[in-house]
Amino acid sequence: MTRAVRLGAGFLLLAALAASLACQRSSGSSQPNHKLIILGIDGMDPQLLKQFTREGKMPNFARLAEQGSFRQLTTSIPPQSPVAWSNLITGMNAGGHGIFDFIHRDPKTMELYFSASRVEGPKHAIHLGNWVIPLGGGTAEQLRQGTAFWQILDQHGVPNSIFRMPSNFPPVPAKGQTLSGMGTPDLRGTYGTFSFYTDDPTAAAGAVEGGQIIPVQVESSQVAANLIGPDNTFHKGSPPASEPFKVSVDPLEAVARVAVQGQEFVLREGEWSDWVRIEFQLIPFFGNVKGMCRFYLKQAHPRFQLYVSPINIDPADPALPISTPSTYSRMLTDEVGEFHTQGIAEDTKALSDGVLDDKEYLKQSHRVLAEHRKIFDAEFPKFKQGVFFFYFSSLDLNSHMLWRLMDPKHPEYDAAAAAQNGGAIAEFYQQIDQVLGEVLPRLDQDTTLLVLSDHGFAPFYRSFNLNTWLLNNGYIKLKGDVGPDSNEPLANVDWTQTRAYGLGLNGLYLNLRGREPNGIVTPGAEEDALTKKIKADLLDVRDTKSGLPVITRVDVASEVYQGQYARSGPDMIVGYNRGYRAGWKTILGAFPPDVLEDNTNPWSGDHCMDYTLVPGVLLSNRKITAETPALTDIAPTILAEFGIAKAQGMMGQSVFQSQPAPH
Ligand SMILES: [Zn+2]
């Protein structure tokens, strides 16, 4: 693809403004004043970028594509963000860095865990869900393997700052400033648990998918409730730590006053508080953990409805390491104010659970981007030398949640809702274009710019329940005496008769002898034959509703992964057709009754599909010589910019590397 973007009539004007844009440099430069800027835009899709550019909404991207280069960027197998960013970070695929999915399983116990990190402490420790907060000398362990490109830059004395890189929690030791991103938990050790307090008797009390609905009473216009903190293992049974708060609801006006830990503030209906610092006392005067949250008064009357955001790690006094140097997050807070530290800061779950509506979710989501732009605006002007990387999450999370508003073919499309917020995704793209607009004037002969995404995007119309399909096709057998309804992963599976199972968004595992506790498939010929059979069967699956193939690609781990962890993940990676994705329940090892279902969740766009269908983007102010650049080329590209040879195990090569002349 030589010219990926068609430009509108405004281009000539833009071209005249483009004089400052750097032209082609010789590659492999190692001048001391060389600079490399990388904007990492999670989920930026090449088709949407072209569309919004055609519509004149992305003038800075149009300019960059015209003056420099624009390519599709081959994503990871599978195209999930933790995997994809790990490919970029290490220059290796999942076989080398060991991150195969959001969710991994321990083959010995079949327990599920988040793939990115684990926190462990010595004797005195505070458990956070499945995590542990060490008091003092404990350690937080990152599960991603391999060396990060910035650690190699450090070894060669190239200064660098890496902001909000996914799959980097806790941040690996680094000489420069780094701030952790996706994969950073909230204070409860989850990827974000909201609380919703209401006196509405029709609201289902208890845990919903992404949070907790907490029933309260309004008595004499007063509400007394508790904020829920991390599990307190110093108490028997490890009940979660909690801190009381009070709300006085004005009997006439739609206003309430919130009082918590000596802080008081008034919220009008529909108003968000600023960040509120909360200290959870675990052992008086000794074990305190600091966090922060935001309150949102959804309704004062007739029903009381108060949303409290997930409790974020306080960057001014982090309970777990979120930056290098460790004092950096505090210094940053001093400069720009508080900001979301939780890895996935957009409260997608509150929208999915119906606790926030589109408008409320969008407001929260815009706040997240505003905070990140504030950090960018504070840090980017300080960049003088070496490498500057900055990550933006907005396009990914908002394309997930709002796709249904711009696609009439989506089962959740609603014309009225679309009329209200159908332009929301485009608006987030435009904000990213504004960020690029701040960068372009800073480019000179010594500066290379890379703008890239980890994967693209597609609609998510229908869910495929892989485990139900495996069950219906005889690959899984259940114990006869119990039903398949359970929250426990793969509950009731008769492992002595089960040959394969699905876990995670794209993972398919064989029940392998010597690996799984009751493995029955013998490695070698039997394994190969079964792999072939399942692959062929999956590629044959058709959606009776549309007639379309549901799965367009199945990759076999031993054929696509290189490195020492190549056999630690799934045996096959299921690549769904555009419009299809694994169902929410099958991901966690459950068996919904239907193999295929309409996706009626607001989470309406996705990318965990056939990786060839959802490439990312790669733009540069320089000429990209690679015809089909991949995420694994980025680390070698970064190193080559500073004359550093790629590290052992890195698969790709610089995207600027000129091809050898034919003889
Ligand atoms: Zn995503």
Residues whose N, C-alpha, C, O or C-beta is under 5 A from the ligand:
A	BS01	ZN	D396
